[in-house]
Amino acid sequence: MHHARRAGAADLVALLRRRALASGVVVGARVLAGLAVVAADAPDLFADLLGPALPLVLLTLAHNAVVARLAVADVPDEGTTRAPVHLRSN
């Protein structure tokens, strides 16, 4: 997507963003389906996910929400950001 944005291909950027979001939705649906299987096949494990492991589950959900937010955020063009100090030529 970076190269498409640099080339000024806004339509390609939009297409790639939609594909990335669709992939995220598919992966999320598969995770939920996997949890349903765990609930049916291993109820003790599922109970542990909702019990002692709940803080880690919530942390994972929060992390994924942040990643999803970054995926849909408009990233500034390369010219509007500064390179890290160790990568600057001057």
ABEGO torsion letter per residue (X at the ends): XAAAAAAGBAAAAAAAAAAAAAAAAAAAAAAAAAAAAAAAABAAAAAAAABAAAAAAAAAAAAAAAAAAAAABBBBBAAABBBBAAABAX
